[in-house]
Amino acid sequence: MLFLSQLLPRLIYPVGMTSWLIALGAAIVRRQPSIARNCSLIAFSVLFLGSNRWVNFALVRPLEDSYLPSGSLPAADAIVILGGAVKLASTPRRNVHLTIGDRLLYAAMLYHTHKAPLVVVSGGMVLWRESEPTEGASMSQALAVMGVPASAIVEEPPCSNTYQEASSVKKVMSTHNLHRILLVTSAMHMARAFRTFRHQGIDSIPSPTDFTVTDDDVAQSYATFEEFALSLIPDVNVLVITTAALKEYVGLAYYWARDWL
């Protein structure tokens, strides 16, 4: 199921959908030229729209703006960082690699400003890579470099998805007598994460970070003719963010269907 949950959505993301549409069109171009032409047209449209900045804004902003803090964050019993923020040290990479460094940096900042005395790291796990070191251990190493002492870090057992992370955090809270947490994850992921934690009865305060679209980004896109023209041209960096947003919408639908939200 984990493999299928990783595989099937990729077929509807822009790159995956474009690839199989082009392959299908090439396979039937001699027998069904009109259908092959339509496949190419749809593939082009998917790739063009997926890498368009304005389409990206329309998809991302509702996710990232859904749980914005209204003011200064209150104090809590612990700061919980969800997994996906690091890659393990692996040759030739000698150190832990921060893929979403904002999560760890923001959590360290919250710790150093005395928002909570503990930091709980929630590491992800791929079942067919169980021999690898846990992500939680790598996150702990990165936090130590940021000045968070080992005595203030609690590592969760490895998890495969956000639902399992919430279940694991609930057990950690019970063990350490914690009642309220600051939930740190990417702003785009916060809608699914917060609702999942709330569904399991966890008192969590949304603490989003790693915003991919800001007010300045939107304003600059039409501030001048040059910026507006550039915003219409396909951009691979925009395509990556659009794909991440689509992943969240698929995740929200899946979690709703499973009654996890």
C-alpha positions as CSV (number, residue, x, y, z in Angstrom):
1,M,0.0,0.0,0.0
2,L,2.9,2.4,0.8
3,F,4.4,1.7,-2.6
4,L,1.1,2.2,-4.4
5,S,0.4,5.4,-2.4
6,Q,3.8,6.7,-3.7
7,L,3.4,5.4,-7.3
8,L,-0.2,6.1,-8.3
9,P,-0.3,9.9,-7.5
10,R,2.8,10.4,-9.6
11,L,0.9,9.4,-12.6
12,I,-1.4,12.4,-12.3
13,Y,1.3,15.0,-11.4
14,P,2.4,17.2,-14.4
15,V,5.6,15.3,-15.3
16,G,4.1,11.9,-14.9
17,M,0.9,12.7,-16.8
18,T,2.9,14.5,-19.6
19,S,5.1,11.5,-20.0
20,W,2.4,8.8,-20.3
21,L,0.3,11.1,-22.6
22,I,3.3,11.5,-24.9
23,A,4.1,7.8,-24.8
24,L,0.4,7.0,-25.6
25,G,0.3,9.5,-28.4
26,A,3.5,8.0,-29.9
27,A,2.1,4.5,-29.7
28,I,-1.1,5.2,-31.5
29,V,-0.1,8.0,-33.9
30,R,-0.3,5.9,-37.0
31,R,-3.6,4.2,-36.2
32,Q,-5.4,7.1,-34.4
33,P,-3.7,10.3,-35.5
34,S,-6.5,12.5,-34.1
35,I,-6.3,10.9,-30.6
36,A,-2.5,11.1,-30.7
37,R,-2.7,14.8,-31.5
38,N,-5.1,15.4,-28.6
39,C,-2.8,13.5,-26.3
40,S,0.1,15.9,-27.3
41,L,-2.1,18.9,-26.9
42,I,-3.2,17.8,-23.4
43,A,0.4,17.0,-22.5
44,F,1.5,20.4,-23.5
45,S,-1.3,22.1,-21.6
46,V,-0.6,20.1,-18.4
47,L,3.1,21.0,-18.6
48,F,2.5,24.6,-19.5
49,L,-0.1,25.3,-16.8
50,G,1.9,23.3,-14.2
51,S,4.9,25.6,-14.7
52,N,2.9,28.8,-14.9
53,R,3.4,31.1,-12.0
54,W,-0.2,32.3,-11.8
55,V,-1.6,28.8,-11.8
56,N,1.0,28.1,-9.1
57,F,-0.2,31.0,-7.0
58,A,-3.8,29.9,-7.3
59,L,-3.0,26.4,-6.1
60,V,-0.5,27.3,-3.4
61,R,-2.0,30.3,-1.6
62,P,-5.1,28.5,-0.3
63,L,-2.9,25.9,1.3
64,E,-0.3,28.2,2.8
65,D,-2.7,30.7,4.1
66,S,-5.1,28.3,5.7
67,Y,-3.5,28.3,9.2
68,L,-1.6,31.5,9.5
69,P,-0.8,32.6,13.1
70,S,-2.9,35.6,14.1
71,G,-0.1,37.0,16.3
72,S,2.8,35.9,18.4
73,L,2.8,32.2,19.1
74,P,2.0,31.2,22.7
75,A,4.2,29.0,24.8
76,A,3.6,25.3,24.8
77,D,4.9,22.1,26.3
78,A,6.9,21.0,23.2
79,I,7.8,21.9,19.6
80,V,7.0,19.1,17.2
81,I,8.9,19.0,13.8
82,L,7.4,16.8,11.2
83,G,9.6,14.7,9.0
84,G,10.8,15.4,5.5
85,A,13.3,18.1,6.5
86,V,16.6,16.3,6.0
87,K,18.4,13.7,3.9
88,L,20.9,11.4,5.5
89,A,24.6,11.8,5.2
90,S,25.7,9.7,2.3
91,T,28.9,9.6,0.2
92,P,30.1,12.0,-1.0
93,R,27.8,14.1,1.3
94,R,29.5,14.0,4.7
95,N,26.9,15.9,6.6
96,V,23.2,15.8,7.1
97,H,21.5,17.7,4.2
98,L,18.7,20.1,5.0
99,T,16.0,19.6,2.3
100,I,13.5,21.9,4.1
101,G,15.9,23.7,6.5
102,D,13.2,26.2,7.4
103,R,11.5,23.6,9.7
104,L,14.6,23.0,11.7
105,L,15.7,26.6,11.8
106,Y,12.3,27.8,12.8
107,A,11.9,25.2,15.5
108,A,15.4,26.0,16.9
109,M,14.4,29.7,17.0
110,L,11.2,28.8,18.9
111,Y,13.2,26.8,21.3
112,H,15.8,29.6,21.9
113,T,13.0,32.1,22.5
114,H,11.6,29.9,25.2
115,K,8.4,28.9,23.5
116,A,8.8,25.3,24.7
117,P,11.4,23.3,26.7
118,L,11.3,20.2,24.4
119,V,11.7,19.6,20.7
120,V,10.1,16.4,19.3
121,V,11.5,15.2,16.0
122,S,9.3,13.1,13.9
123,G,11.3,11.2,11.3
124,G,9.9,9.6,8.2
125,M,10.7,6.1,7.1
126,V,10.5,4.1,3.8
127,L,9.7,0.5,4.6
128,W,12.1,-0.9,2.0
129,R,15.0,1.1,3.4
130,E,14.7,0.0,7.0
131,S,18.5,-0.5,7.3
132,E,19.1,3.2,6.9
133,P,19.6,5.5,9.9
134,T,16.4,7.2,11.0
135,E,15.5,10.7,9.8
136,G,14.9,11.6,13.4
137,A,18.5,11.0,14.3
138,S,19.7,13.2,11.4
139,M,17.3,15.9,12.5
140,S,18.7,15.7,16.0
141,Q,22.2,16.2,14.6
142,A,21.1,19.3,12.7
143,L,19.4,20.7,15.8
144,A,22.5,20.2,17.9
145,V,24.5,22.3,15.4
146,M,21.8,25.0,15.9
147,G,22.4,25.0,19.6
148,V,19.5,22.8,20.8
149,P,20.9,20.5,23.6
150,A,20.4,16.7,23.3
151,S,18.6,16.7,26.6
152,A,15.8,18.9,25.0
153,I,15.3,16.6,22.0
154,V,12.9,13.7,21.9
155,E,13.1,11.3,18.9
156,E,9.9,9.6,17.7
157,P,10.0,6.1,16.3
158,P,10.1,6.3,12.4
159,C,6.8,6.8,10.7
160,S,5.6,6.4,7.1
161,N,3.1,9.2,6.8
162,T,1.5,12.2,8.6
163,Y,-1.2,10.0,10.2
164,Q,1.4,7.8,11.8
165,E,3.4,10.8,12.9
166,A,0.3,12.1,14.7
167,S,-0.3,8.8,16.4
168,S,3.4,8.6,17.5
169,V,3.3,12.2,18.8
170,K,0.2,11.3,20.9
171,K,2.1,8.5,22.6
172,V,5.1,10.7,23.2
173,M,2.9,13.4,24.8
174,S,1.4,10.8,27.1
175,T,4.8,9.4,28.1
176,H,6.2,12.9,28.8
177,N,3.0,14.4,30.2
178,L,2.8,17.0,27.5
179,H,-0.6,18.7,26.9
180,R,0.0,21.3,24.1
181,I,2.4,21.5,21.2
182,L,3.7,23.9,18.6
183,L,3.3,22.0,15.3
184,V,6.1,22.9,12.9
185,T,5.8,21.9,9.3
186,S,5.8,23.5,5.8
187,A,3.0,26.0,5.3
188,M,1.8,24.0,2.3
189,H,1.6,20.8,4.4
190,M,0.0,22.5,7.5
191,A,-3.7,22.0,6.4
192,R,-3.3,18.2,6.3
193,A,-1.0,18.0,9.3
194,F,-3.1,20.2,11.6
195,R,-6.4,18.5,10.8
196,T,-4.8,15.1,11.2
197,F,-3.4,16.0,14.6
198,R,-6.7,17.6,15.7
199,H,-8.7,14.5,14.5
200,Q,-6.6,12.5,17.0
201,G,-7.4,14.8,19.8
202,I,-4.0,16.5,20.0
203,D,-4.0,20.1,21.2
204,S,-1.6,21.7,18.6
205,I,-0.9,25.2,17.6
206,P,-0.2,25.6,13.9
207,S,3.4,27.0,13.4
208,P,3.9,27.0,9.6
209,T,7.2,27.8,8.0
210,D,8.8,27.2,4.6
211,F,6.4,29.5,2.6
212,T,6.9,29.2,-1.1
213,V,4.7,32.1,-2.1
214,T,4.8,35.5,-0.4
215,D,2.8,38.7,-0.8
216,D,5.9,40.2,-2.4
217,D,6.1,37.4,-4.9
218,V,2.5,38.1,-6.1
219,A,3.0,41.9,-6.1
220,Q,6.2,41.7,-8.1
221,S,4.7,39.4,-10.7
222,Y,2.6,42.3,-12.1
223,A,4.6,45.3,-10.9
224,T,6.3,45.8,-14.3
225,F,5.7,44.5,-17.8
226,E,9.0,42.6,-17.6
227,E,8.0,40.7,-14.4
228,F,4.5,40.0,-15.8
229,A,6.0,38.6,-19.0
230,L,8.4,36.4,-17.1
231,S,5.6,35.1,-14.9
232,L,3.8,33.7,-18.0
233,I,6.9,31.7,-19.2
234,P,7.1,28.1,-18.0
235,D,9.6,27.7,-15.2
236,V,10.9,24.4,-13.9
237,N,11.1,25.7,-10.3
238,V,7.5,26.7,-10.4
239,L,6.7,23.2,-11.7
240,V,8.3,21.7,-8.7
241,I,6.2,23.8,-6.3
242,T,3.0,23.1,-8.3
243,T,3.7,19.4,-8.0
244,A,4.1,19.7,-4.2
245,A,0.8,21.6,-4.0
246,L,-1.0,18.9,-6.1
247,K,0.5,16.3,-3.8
248,E,-1.1,18.0,-0.8
249,Y,-4.5,18.2,-2.5
250,V,-4.3,14.5,-3.3
251,G,-3.2,13.9,0.3
252,L,-6.1,15.8,1.7
253,A,-8.6,13.9,-0.5
254,Y,-7.0,10.5,0.5
255,Y,-7.0,11.4,4.2
256,W,-10.6,12.6,4.0
257,A,-11.6,9.3,2.4
258,R,-9.8,7.3,5.1
259,D,-11.4,9.5,7.8
260,W,-8.1,10.7,9.1
261,L,-9.0,14.4,9.1
